[in-house]
Amino acid sequence: MMMEGGRIDNACHANDPGAYIQEMLDFDEAIKVAYDFYLRHKKETLIVITADHETGGLGLTAGDYKTNLKVLQYQKMSKGAFSAHLEQMGREIGDILTWDEVQEELKKCFGFWDTVELTDKQTDRLRSVYVETFGMGPGELKDGEYFEVDRLTDEAARIMTEAAQISWAAGCHSGSFVPVFAVGAGADQFTGQINNTEIPMKIKKLAGY
C-alpha cells in the first residue's frame, strides 16, 4: 500500500509554515497507524518513508540562529482555506469586508495581535495590502473582487514566517537530498545514499515480484 501526504508539498509551494507543520503532524499520525500494524505483523511488514523531493528550501532560522516555532500552533487555517473563508464572508454579506472585520479574522485564524505579537510595520503591511486590494471598504462587491484576497493571505503567511523566525528559499522544488526511513522486513536494504529510482526496485525484489 502506498500513501502520500501530498498537502505537505502544497503547503511548502505556498511557503505556508502553519499549514506545513499541521500537514507533517497529520502525516505522522498516518505513520503511527502503519507502525502499529507492523508491531503485530513484524515478519512480513516493511515500512518505507521518504519524499520524492524537497520543496520551498525551508530554513530553520532567518539568519540569527533563533527560532520561535511555537507561534505556528496559532495558525488555524492554510492560506487557501483562509482566502476562501474571507471570500465566503464577503459573498454572504454582499459587500467588501471592512479592515476591522478582516483584522478580527486574522486574530481568529492566525493569532495576530493576541497570541502572535506583530510589530507596527507588520500591521501596516497588512493594512496596506488590504487598502490596495479593496480600497477603504465597505463598497459594492464586484464579481471576481475577492479573488484578490490571496494577496492578503500571502502577506499573512509571510508575517507568520517572520514570527516563527524561519525562512523559505523558493516556492518550488529544490535539489536537496531527502531522508529515507525504513523498518521491518528488508529494512537493511535502505541504508546509505540511494538513487530514488532504486527504491521501488528494492521493494519489488523484497516482495518477491
Secondary structure, DSSP 8 states (H G I E B T S, - for coil): -----HHHHHHHHTT-HHHHHHHHHHHHHHHHHHHHHHHHSGGG-EEEE--S-EES--BSSSSSS---GGGGGG--S-HHHHHHHHHHHHHHHTB---HHHHHHHHHHHH-BTTTB---HHHHHHHHHHHHHHHTTS--B--TTGGGGHHHHHHHHHHHHHHHHT-B-S-SSEE------EEEETTGGGS-S---TTHHHHHHHHHTT-
